[in-house]
Amino acid sequence: MLVIYNANIVDKNTSGKGFVICEKGKITLAQICNEKKPMVTEAKDEDYIDAQGLTLMPAFIDMHAHFRYPGQPLKEDLDSGLAAAKNGGFGTLVLMPNTNPVMSSYEQAKAVMDEAKSKKMSNIFQTTSITKDFEGKDTSHIDSLNPREFPVITEDGHDVLSSSIMLEGMKKAADKGIIVSCHCEDPELAIQAKVYRQNALKLMKEFQIPAWGVIPEDNKTPDNVLSEISENLTTANNLLKVAEDAFTYRNIQLANLAGCRVHICHCSTKGSIDAVREAKKNGCKCTVEITPHHIGLTGDKLPEILALVNPPLRSETDRRALIEALRDGTADTISTDHAPHTSDDKAAGAPGFTGSETAFAVCNTVLCKQEKFSLKKLSALMSANAAEILDLKKGLIKEGYDADLVLVDPDEKWTVKAADFASKGKASPFEGKELIGKVKKLIVNGKII
């Protein structure tokens, strides 16, 4: 049993002082009231948490994370990924299949989930690829998937080039009730963009400029070199914007043909979010996620343009469009796209950031403190909406729901120091920035993690 009292309770529907009682992994009582410490006959002293000054929310649900497991232990593994999830307040995560080997079978994915379950930390759903080994041809492994165990398939890291193969995979997903999560990007334009990124990276390596959005104070790179780097990255980013917009539209249209549920990963442009908005108006079974870094940062100028990620950090116009989409309900969820790399790989230009441990603070700072979103709205975006998409009895502080909870201080200020992350990935574009909001304690299945 666990009794949490004196808490400011916040979820999608609720806000107020009260207490929560958890038994056998479920919330058995949740009350908004003035009673400071409910006396529960069966509870022992150690079962009580005095949450005075803290806010109790449903544990966050991340529909997009990379644990690099198996096959890339220097970047992340289950232990470090789950530790980062704990620090970030995530009770459930959907893991991407771009591992080594690629997750392309029921057996592979089930083994990861079973191992994660044995660690008794956050809940894990391991996705499989849409095509076997990301080769863009064979979708036969989808036939063996059970949607209760594997609610999502994805080719994340890139997109399926062939529209006919993507349609085939979507039809199979539709028949099974599986969500197709789409990394919307024209692979051929992405290849062109990579050429310009490599041009920039050669200069960045020569002048010892890291690829996470900073220019060291003691760095003396000439202005003309910085200009050349910026021009190459701008060209790459412009290509990737067209690549994203084109394949967002394509994937929505294919999903309509197949009748499948489609989830748009890490939407980053005004054009793409406008396409989603129009699709929803027309009845498409479409949901969309936005990352903390795409609402917290822009990347069209130095030094932020040096922070390499796919999709790239965008313009202020794009960032504003994403925030308004979160505000008006076009965007459904906030997902981290937690993508840890070794320091050497990141310095060499590997795209992606470590994101689990800063997600709540970035979103609370940008959306709640700056944009005046309520914590109830943020809870919907980080918990309830994802639970609804995945058909989980999570995301609300309500009797009968899973006892996955997080205690946060939404007003605590702290400065990001990536060296202190539990994740093995120590590259963060928020390094040195002051954020507001701190995760204090994670509870999963009624147990303090």
C-alpha positions as CSV (number, residue, x, y, z in Angstrom):
1,M,0.0,0.0,0.0
2,L,1.1,3.6,-0.7
3,V,-0.6,6.7,0.7
4,I,0.4,10.1,-0.8
5,Y,-1.1,13.1,1.0
6,N,-0.7,16.9,1.2
7,A,-0.2,16.8,-2.6
8,N,-1.4,19.3,-5.2
9,I,-3.1,16.7,-7.5
10,V,-3.1,17.5,-11.2
11,D,-4.1,15.5,-14.2
12,K,-6.0,16.2,-17.4
13,N,-9.3,16.7,-15.6
14,T,-8.3,17.5,-12.0
15,S,-6.5,20.2,-10.0
16,G,-6.6,20.5,-6.2
17,K,-5.1,19.6,-2.8
18,G,-5.8,16.0,-1.7
19,F,-4.5,12.5,-1.3
20,V,-4.2,9.2,-3.2
21,I,-4.1,5.6,-2.0
22,C,-2.5,2.9,-4.1
23,E,-2.9,-0.9,-3.6
24,K,-1.7,-3.8,-5.7
25,G,-0.6,-1.5,-8.5
26,K,-3.8,0.4,-8.8
27,I,-5.2,3.7,-7.5
28,T,-7.9,2.7,-5.1
29,L,-8.8,6.1,-3.8
30,A,-8.1,9.7,-5.1
31,Q,-9.7,12.6,-3.3
32,I,-9.5,16.3,-3.5
33,C,-10.1,17.4,0.1
34,N,-8.6,19.3,3.1
35,E,-7.8,16.2,5.1
36,K,-4.0,16.5,5.6
37,K,-3.2,12.8,6.5
38,P,-5.8,10.2,5.9
39,M,-5.7,7.4,8.4
40,V,-5.8,4.1,6.6
41,T,-6.1,1.0,8.9
42,E,-3.9,-1.2,6.7
43,A,-1.2,1.3,6.1
44,K,2.2,1.4,8.0
45,D,4.2,4.5,8.7
46,E,6.6,3.7,5.9
47,D,3.6,3.6,3.4
48,Y,3.0,7.3,3.7
49,I,4.5,10.1,1.6
50,D,4.0,13.7,2.7
51,A,3.9,15.6,-0.5
52,Q,3.7,19.0,1.0
53,G,4.8,21.6,-1.5
54,L,4.9,19.1,-4.4
55,T,2.5,18.4,-7.3
56,L,1.3,14.8,-7.9
57,M,0.7,14.0,-11.6
58,P,0.3,10.9,-13.7
59,A,3.6,9.5,-14.7
60,F,4.6,10.7,-18.1
61,I,4.3,8.5,-21.1
62,D,6.9,8.7,-23.9
63,M,5.8,7.5,-27.3
64,H,9.3,7.9,-28.8
65,A,12.6,6.9,-27.1
66,H,15.8,5.2,-28.1
67,F,17.5,2.9,-25.6
68,R,20.0,1.6,-28.2
69,Y,19.4,-1.9,-26.9
70,P,20.6,-4.3,-27.9
71,G,23.8,-3.7,-29.8
72,Q,25.0,-0.1,-28.8
73,P,25.9,-0.4,-25.1
74,L,28.3,2.6,-25.2
75,K,25.4,4.8,-26.1
76,E,22.7,3.4,-23.8
77,D,21.4,0.1,-22.4
78,L,18.3,-0.9,-20.5
79,D,19.7,0.0,-17.1
80,S,20.9,3.5,-18.1
81,G,17.8,4.2,-20.2
82,L,15.5,3.2,-17.4
83,A,17.5,5.2,-14.9
84,A,17.1,8.3,-17.2
85,A,13.4,7.5,-17.5
86,K,13.1,7.5,-13.7
87,N,14.9,10.9,-13.4
88,G,12.5,12.2,-16.1
89,G,9.3,10.9,-14.5
90,F,8.4,8.5,-17.3
91,G,6.4,5.5,-16.2
92,T,5.9,4.1,-19.7
93,L,8.1,4.3,-22.8
94,V,7.7,3.2,-26.4
95,L,11.2,2.2,-27.7
96,M,12.3,2.5,-31.3
97,P,13.5,-0.4,-33.4
98,N,16.7,1.0,-34.8
99,T,18.9,-1.2,-32.7
100,N,21.6,-3.7,-33.7
101,P,20.2,-6.0,-35.0
102,V,17.1,-4.1,-36.1
103,M,13.9,-5.1,-34.2
104,S,12.1,-7.0,-36.9
105,S,10.5,-9.9,-35.2
106,Y,8.1,-10.8,-32.4
107,E,10.8,-12.8,-30.6
108,Q,13.4,-10.0,-30.6
109,A,10.9,-7.4,-29.3
110,K,9.4,-9.7,-26.7
111,A,12.8,-10.5,-25.3
112,V,13.6,-6.8,-24.7
113,M,10.2,-6.3,-23.0
114,D,10.6,-9.3,-20.8
115,E,14.1,-8.2,-19.7
116,A,12.8,-4.7,-19.0
117,K,9.9,-6.0,-17.0
118,S,12.3,-8.0,-14.8
119,K,14.0,-4.8,-13.7
120,K,10.7,-3.6,-12.1
121,M,11.1,0.0,-13.2
122,S,9.2,1.8,-16.0
123,N,6.9,0.0,-18.4
124,I,8.3,-0.7,-21.8
125,F,6.7,-1.3,-25.2
126,Q,9.3,-2.3,-27.8
127,T,8.3,-1.5,-31.4
128,T,9.3,-3.5,-34.4
129,S,10.2,-2.2,-37.8
130,I,7.7,-1.8,-40.6
131,T,10.0,-3.6,-43.1
132,K,12.4,-6.4,-42.1
133,D,15.8,-5.0,-41.2
134,F,14.8,-1.6,-42.6
135,E,15.4,-2.9,-46.1
136,G,12.1,-1.4,-47.4
137,K,10.8,-4.7,-48.9
138,D,9.4,-7.4,-46.6
139,T,6.5,-6.8,-44.1
140,S,5.8,-10.4,-43.3
141,H,6.8,-10.1,-39.7
142,I,3.8,-7.8,-39.0
143,D,1.6,-10.9,-39.4
144,S,2.8,-12.4,-36.1
145,L,2.3,-9.2,-33.9
146,N,-0.3,-9.0,-31.2
147,P,-1.5,-5.4,-30.8
148,R,-1.9,-5.7,-27.0
149,E,1.8,-6.5,-26.7
150,F,3.0,-4.5,-29.8
151,P,0.6,-1.5,-30.3
152,V,3.1,0.4,-32.5
153,I,5.3,-0.3,-35.5
154,T,7.7,2.2,-37.0
155,E,10.7,2.6,-39.4
156,D,12.0,5.4,-37.2
157,G,15.3,6.8,-38.1
158,H,14.1,7.1,-41.7
159,D,11.0,6.5,-43.7
160,V,9.9,3.7,-46.1
161,L,10.7,5.0,-49.6
162,S,8.3,2.8,-51.5
163,S,4.7,4.0,-51.2
164,S,3.4,0.6,-52.2
165,I,5.4,-1.2,-49.5
166,M,4.3,1.4,-46.9
167,L,0.7,0.9,-48.0
168,E,1.1,-2.9,-47.6
169,G,2.4,-2.4,-44.1
170,M,-0.3,0.0,-43.2
171,K,-3.0,-2.4,-44.5
172,K,-1.6,-5.1,-42.3
173,A,-1.5,-2.7,-39.3
174,A,-5.1,-1.7,-40.0
175,D,-6.3,-5.3,-39.9
176,K,-4.6,-5.8,-36.5
177,G,-5.4,-2.5,-35.0
178,I,-1.7,-1.5,-34.8
179,I,-0.6,2.1,-35.0
180,V,1.9,3.0,-37.7
181,S,4.3,5.6,-36.3
182,C,5.9,7.5,-39.1
183,H,9.3,9.2,-39.3
184,C,8.1,11.5,-42.2
185,E,11.1,12.2,-44.4
186,D,11.7,11.6,-48.1
187,P,14.8,9.3,-48.0
188,E,16.2,10.6,-51.3
189,L,16.1,14.2,-50.2
190,A,17.6,13.1,-46.9
191,I,20.6,11.7,-48.8
192,Q,21.1,15.0,-50.6
193,A,20.9,16.9,-47.2
194,K,23.5,14.6,-45.8
195,V,26.0,15.8,-48.3
196,Y,25.7,19.4,-47.1
197,R,25.8,18.3,-43.5
198,Q,29.0,16.4,-44.1
199,N,30.5,19.5,-45.7
200,A,29.7,21.4,-42.5
201,L,30.9,18.6,-40.3
202,K,34.3,18.5,-41.9
203,L,34.8,22.1,-41.0
204,M,33.3,21.6,-37.5
205,K,35.7,18.8,-36.9
206,E,38.7,20.8,-38.2
207,F,37.9,23.7,-35.9
208,Q,36.8,21.6,-32.9
209,I,33.2,22.8,-32.9
210,P,30.8,20.2,-31.2
211,A,27.5,19.2,-32.8
212,W,25.1,20.1,-30.0
213,G,24.6,23.8,-30.5
214,V,27.5,25.6,-28.8
215,I,30.6,27.3,-29.8
216,P,33.2,27.1,-26.9
217,E,34.3,30.5,-25.5
218,D,37.9,29.7,-26.3
219,N,37.1,28.7,-29.9
220,K,38.7,31.0,-32.5
221,T,37.0,29.8,-35.7
222,P,37.2,32.5,-38.3
223,D,33.9,34.2,-39.3
224,N,34.2,33.1,-42.9
225,V,34.4,29.5,-41.8
226,L,31.4,29.9,-39.5
227,S,29.5,31.4,-42.3
228,E,30.4,28.5,-44.6
229,I,29.3,26.0,-41.9
230,S,26.0,27.9,-41.5
231,E,25.3,28.0,-45.2
232,N,25.8,24.3,-45.6
233,L,23.6,23.4,-42.6
234,T,20.9,25.9,-43.8
235,T,20.8,24.2,-47.2
236,A,20.6,20.7,-45.5
237,N,17.8,21.9,-43.3
238,N,15.8,23.4,-46.1
239,L,16.0,20.1,-48.0
240,L,14.9,18.3,-44.9
241,K,12.0,20.6,-44.4
242,V,10.7,19.8,-47.9
243,A,11.4,16.1,-47.2
244,E,9.3,16.2,-44.0
245,D,6.4,18.1,-45.5
246,A,6.2,15.9,-48.5
247,F,6.2,12.6,-46.7
248,T,3.9,13.8,-43.9
249,Y,1.3,14.4,-46.6
250,R,2.1,11.1,-48.3
251,N,1.9,9.1,-45.1
252,I,-1.4,10.7,-44.2
253,Q,-2.9,9.9,-47.6
254,L,-1.6,6.3,-47.5
255,A,-3.1,5.9,-44.0
256,N,-6.5,7.1,-45.3
257,L,-6.3,4.5,-48.1
258,A,-5.3,1.7,-45.7
259,G,-7.7,2.8,-43.0
260,C,-5.0,2.5,-40.4
261,R,-4.2,4.7,-37.4
262,V,-1.1,6.8,-38.1
263,H,1.0,8.6,-35.6
264,I,3.3,11.4,-36.9
265,C,6.7,11.3,-35.2
266,H,8.5,14.5,-34.1
267,C,6.6,16.9,-36.2
268,S,8.8,20.0,-36.7
269,T,7.4,22.3,-39.4
270,K,4.5,24.5,-39.9
271,G,3.7,22.8,-43.2
272,S,3.6,19.4,-41.6
273,I,1.4,20.4,-38.6
274,D,-0.9,22.2,-41.1
275,A,-1.2,19.0,-43.0
276,V,-2.1,17.1,-39.8
277,R,-4.7,19.7,-38.9
278,E,-6.4,19.4,-42.3
279,A,-6.3,15.6,-42.1
280,K,-8.0,15.6,-38.7
281,K,-10.7,17.9,-40.0
282,N,-11.3,15.3,-42.8
283,G,-11.6,12.4,-40.4
284,C,-8.1,10.9,-40.7
285,K,-7.2,8.6,-37.8
286,C,-4.1,10.6,-37.2
287,T,-2.2,11.6,-34.1
288,V,1.0,13.6,-33.8
289,E,3.8,14.2,-31.4
290,I,6.1,17.2,-30.8
291,T,9.4,17.1,-29.0
292,P,10.6,19.4,-26.2
293,H,13.6,20.5,-28.2
294,H,11.4,21.6,-31.1
295,I,9.3,23.8,-28.9
296,G,12.2,25.0,-26.7
297,L,14.8,25.9,-29.4
298,T,15.2,27.3,-32.9
299,G,18.0,26.2,-35.2
300,D,18.1,28.6,-38.2
301,K,21.0,30.7,-36.9
302,L,24.4,30.2,-35.2
303,P,25.1,28.7,-32.7
304,E,21.9,26.7,-32.4
305,I,22.1,25.6,-36.1
306,L,25.1,23.5,-35.0
307,A,22.8,21.3,-32.8
308,L,22.3,18.4,-35.1
309,V,19.1,16.3,-34.8
310,N,16.6,14.7,-37.2
311,P,14.4,16.5,-37.9
312,P,16.5,19.6,-37.5
313,L,15.7,22.5,-35.1
314,R,13.5,24.8,-37.1
315,S,12.7,28.5,-37.5
316,E,10.8,30.7,-35.0
317,T,7.8,30.5,-37.3
318,D,7.8,26.7,-37.2
319,R,8.3,26.8,-33.4
320,R,5.4,29.1,-32.9
321,A,3.2,26.9,-35.1
322,L,4.1,23.8,-33.0
323,I,3.2,25.6,-29.8
324,E,-0.1,26.8,-31.2
325,A,-0.8,23.2,-32.3
326,L,-0.2,22.0,-28.8
327,R,-2.5,24.7,-27.5
328,D,-5.4,24.1,-29.9
329,G,-5.3,20.3,-29.8
330,T,-4.0,19.6,-33.2
331,A,-0.9,18.1,-31.6
332,D,-1.7,15.2,-29.3
333,T,1.4,14.3,-27.3
334,I,4.9,15.5,-26.3
335,S,7.5,12.8,-26.9
336,T,11.2,13.1,-26.1
337,D,12.9,11.3,-29.1
338,H,15.5,10.6,-26.4
339,A,18.5,9.7,-28.6
340,P,21.7,9.2,-26.7
341,H,25.1,9.1,-28.4
342,T,28.7,8.7,-27.2
343,S,30.6,11.9,-27.0
344,D,32.8,10.9,-29.9
345,D,29.8,10.0,-32.1
346,K,28.0,13.3,-31.2
347,A,31.2,15.3,-31.9
348,A,31.3,13.6,-35.3
349,G,27.8,14.7,-36.1
350,A,25.5,11.9,-35.0
351,P,22.0,13.4,-35.0
352,G,20.0,13.4,-31.8
353,F,19.9,14.5,-28.2
354,T,19.5,13.0,-24.8
355,G,16.1,14.1,-23.7
356,S,14.4,12.1,-21.0
357,E,15.8,14.0,-18.0
358,T,15.0,17.5,-19.3
359,A,11.7,16.9,-20.9
360,F,9.3,17.9,-18.1
361,A,11.4,21.0,-17.2
362,V,11.7,22.2,-20.8
363,C,7.9,21.8,-21.3
364,N,7.0,23.3,-18.0
365,T,9.4,26.3,-18.6
366,V,8.3,27.0,-22.2
367,L,4.6,26.0,-22.1
368,C,3.5,26.7,-18.6
369,K,5.8,29.5,-17.4
370,Q,6.2,31.3,-20.8
371,E,3.1,30.4,-22.8
372,K,0.7,30.1,-19.8
373,F,-0.5,26.6,-20.4
374,S,-2.0,25.1,-17.3
375,L,-0.4,22.0,-15.7
376,K,-3.6,20.2,-16.5
377,K,-3.0,20.8,-20.2
378,L,0.7,19.7,-19.8
379,S,-0.5,16.6,-18.1
380,A,-2.8,15.8,-21.0
381,L,0.1,16.3,-23.4
382,M,2.6,14.2,-21.5
383,S,0.4,11.5,-20.0
384,A,-3.4,11.2,-20.7
385,N,-3.4,11.6,-24.5
386,A,-0.7,9.1,-25.0
387,A,-2.5,6.6,-22.7
388,E,-5.6,7.1,-24.8
389,I,-3.7,6.5,-28.1
390,L,-2.1,3.3,-26.7
391,D,-5.3,2.2,-25.0
392,L,-3.8,2.1,-21.5
393,K,-5.5,2.6,-18.2
394,K,-2.9,5.2,-17.3
395,G,-2.6,8.9,-17.5
396,L,-5.3,9.9,-15.0
397,I,-5.3,10.0,-11.2
398,K,-8.5,8.1,-10.8
399,E,-9.8,5.1,-9.0
400,G,-9.1,1.9,-11.0
401,Y,-6.3,3.4,-13.0
402,D,-2.7,2.1,-12.9
403,A,-0.7,3.6,-10.0
404,D,1.9,5.2,-12.2
405,L,2.6,8.6,-10.7
406,V,5.2,11.3,-10.5
407,L,5.9,14.0,-7.9
408,V,7.3,17.2,-9.3
409,D,8.1,20.7,-8.0
410,P,6.9,22.9,-10.9
411,D,8.6,26.0,-9.5
412,E,12.1,24.7,-8.7
413,K,14.8,26.3,-10.8
414,W,17.9,24.3,-11.9
415,T,20.7,24.5,-14.4
416,V,21.2,21.6,-16.9
417,K,24.5,19.8,-16.4
418,A,24.5,16.8,-18.8
419,A,27.5,15.3,-17.1
420,D,25.1,14.4,-14.2
421,F,22.6,12.6,-16.4
422,A,21.9,8.9,-15.6
423,S,21.8,8.4,-19.4
424,K,25.1,7.5,-21.0
425,G,24.4,10.2,-23.6
426,K,25.8,13.5,-22.2
427,A,25.0,15.8,-25.1
428,S,22.1,18.2,-24.5
429,P,21.3,21.4,-26.4
430,F,20.0,22.7,-23.0
431,E,23.4,22.4,-21.4
432,G,24.0,25.4,-19.0
433,K,20.4,26.7,-19.4
434,E,18.2,27.4,-16.4
435,L,15.0,25.5,-16.4
436,I,12.0,25.5,-14.1
437,G,10.4,22.3,-12.9
438,K,12.0,19.3,-11.2
439,V,11.0,15.7,-11.0
440,K,11.3,14.5,-7.4
441,K,9.9,10.9,-7.3
442,L,8.6,8.3,-9.7
443,I,6.0,5.7,-8.8
444,V,5.3,2.8,-11.1
445,N,2.7,0.1,-10.4
446,G,2.3,1.6,-7.0
447,K,6.0,1.2,-6.0
448,I,8.5,4.0,-5.5
449,I,11.2,3.5,-8.1
